Amino acid sequence: MHQEIFERYVYAGAVTRDPDAVAEMFTEDGVYDAPLAPEGHPLHGRLVGREAIRSGLRRYHRQPAHRGTVHPEGSGYLLHDTSDPDVFIAEVDVAFDGADGRRTTMSLVQIFRLRAGRIAVLRDYFTEPPSGPPPAA
């Protein structure tokens, strides 16, 4: 069940960028929390309820997608069950191939708490990868 929920979440959010589909995966009173998102980021702070989640994701998806193409072979995830059957953790690494030929990776951790097969709380620990050229060595 955890893998199916996670893969649906990734497809709805990262692949199709559909805020309605993501919001519907949450309980009516669900919480999306991105504690590392900086102030001013559309997902900064806690989004409480489907409408707040939908609205925050809609603002986020209006921004251009990361500058680069997802490199599936370089990307991956691991799911970890916990002693609580309603809680699981996802470790995610997404590789991007930039127009300049350089590859960058965005790593993140997500903690999912479920209720009745829906996401009740999602804590999404991510930082946006830098969009400019890499620092000089």
C-alpha positions as CSV (number, residue, x, y, z in Angstrom):
1,M,0.0,0.0,0.0
2,H,2.8,2.5,0.8
3,Q,4.5,2.0,-2.5
4,E,1.2,2.5,-4.4
5,I,0.4,5.7,-2.5
6,F,3.9,7.1,-2.9
7,E,4.0,6.3,-6.7
8,R,0.5,7.9,-7.2
9,Y,1.7,11.0,-5.2
10,V,4.9,11.3,-7.4
11,Y,2.9,10.9,-10.6
12,A,0.3,13.5,-9.6
13,G,2.8,16.0,-8.3
14,A,6.2,15.7,-10.0
15,V,5.2,14.0,-13.3
16,T,1.8,15.5,-14.3
17,R,2.0,18.6,-11.9
18,D,-1.7,18.3,-11.1
19,P,-2.5,20.1,-7.9
20,D,-6.1,18.8,-7.9
21,A,-5.0,15.2,-8.1
22,V,-2.5,15.7,-5.3
23,A,-5.0,17.5,-3.0
24,E,-7.5,14.7,-3.5
25,M,-4.9,12.2,-2.1
26,F,-5.1,14.1,1.3
27,T,-7.8,13.8,4.0
28,E,-10.2,16.7,4.1
29,D,-8.1,18.1,7.1
30,G,-4.8,17.0,5.7
31,V,-1.6,18.9,6.3
32,Y,1.3,19.5,3.9
33,D,4.4,20.8,5.7
34,A,7.6,21.8,4.0
35,P,9.8,22.9,6.9
36,L,12.9,23.7,4.8
37,A,11.1,25.7,2.2
38,P,12.3,29.3,2.5
39,E,9.9,32.2,3.3
40,G,8.3,33.4,0.1
41,H,8.3,29.9,-1.5
42,P,4.7,28.8,-2.4
43,L,5.0,25.8,-0.1
44,H,6.5,27.6,2.8
45,G,4.9,26.8,6.2
46,R,2.0,24.4,6.8
47,L,-0.8,24.1,4.3
48,V,-3.9,22.8,6.2
49,G,-6.8,21.3,4.4
50,R,-7.3,20.2,0.7
51,E,-8.0,23.7,-0.5
52,A,-4.9,25.2,1.0
53,I,-2.8,22.3,-0.4
54,R,-4.4,22.7,-3.8
55,S,-3.8,26.5,-3.8
56,G,-0.2,26.2,-2.6
57,L,0.6,23.5,-5.2
58,R,-1.1,25.5,-7.9
59,R,1.1,28.5,-7.1
60,Y,4.2,26.2,-7.0
61,H,3.4,24.6,-10.4
62,R,2.9,28.0,-12.0
63,Q,6.7,28.4,-11.6
64,P,8.8,26.9,-14.4
65,A,9.8,23.3,-13.8
66,H,13.4,22.8,-12.7
67,R,15.8,23.8,-15.4
68,G,16.6,20.5,-16.8
69,T,15.2,17.1,-17.8
70,V,14.7,14.4,-15.2
71,H,17.2,11.6,-15.7
72,P,15.2,8.5,-14.7
73,E,18.2,6.1,-14.6
74,G,20.0,8.4,-12.2
75,S,16.9,9.0,-10.0
76,G,15.5,6.7,-7.4
77,Y,13.8,6.2,-4.1
78,L,13.7,4.0,-1.0
79,L,10.6,3.5,1.1
80,H,10.9,2.7,4.8
81,D,8.1,1.2,6.9
82,T,7.9,2.2,10.6
83,S,6.4,0.4,13.6
84,D,3.3,2.4,12.9
85,P,1.5,0.9,9.8
86,D,0.1,4.4,8.9
87,V,3.6,6.0,8.8
88,F,6.3,5.5,6.1
89,I,9.3,7.4,5.0
90,A,10.5,8.1,1.5
91,E,14.1,8.9,0.6
92,V,14.2,10.4,-2.9
93,D,17.0,11.4,-5.2
94,V,16.0,13.1,-8.5
95,A,18.7,13.6,-11.1
96,F,18.4,16.4,-13.7
97,D,20.3,16.8,-16.9
98,G,20.8,20.5,-17.6
99,A,20.9,22.1,-21.0
100,D,24.6,22.6,-20.5
101,G,25.1,18.8,-20.1
102,R,25.7,18.9,-16.3
103,R,23.8,16.7,-14.0
104,T,22.4,17.9,-10.7
105,T,20.6,16.0,-8.0
106,M,17.8,17.0,-5.7
107,S,17.6,14.8,-2.6
108,L,14.7,14.9,-0.2
109,V,13.0,13.0,2.6
110,Q,9.3,12.7,3.0
111,I,7.4,11.4,6.0
112,F,3.8,10.3,5.2
113,R,1.1,9.7,7.9
114,L,-2.0,8.0,6.5
115,R,-5.6,7.8,7.7
116,A,-8.1,5.6,6.0
117,G,-5.9,5.2,2.9
118,R,-5.3,9.0,2.4
119,I,-2.5,11.3,3.4
120,A,-3.3,12.9,6.7
121,V,0.2,14.6,7.2
122,L,3.1,14.9,4.7
123,R,6.3,16.4,5.9
124,D,8.4,17.2,2.8
125,Y,12.0,18.0,3.6
126,F,13.5,19.4,0.5
127,T,15.5,22.4,-0.8
128,E,15.3,23.6,-4.3
129,P,18.5,22.8,-6.3
130,P,20.4,25.8,-7.5
131,S,19.1,27.1,-10.8
132,G,22.3,28.9,-11.9
133,P,25.7,27.5,-13.0
134,P,27.5,25.5,-10.4
135,P,30.1,27.3,-8.2
136,A,33.6,27.5,-9.6
137,A,35.9,24.9,-8.3
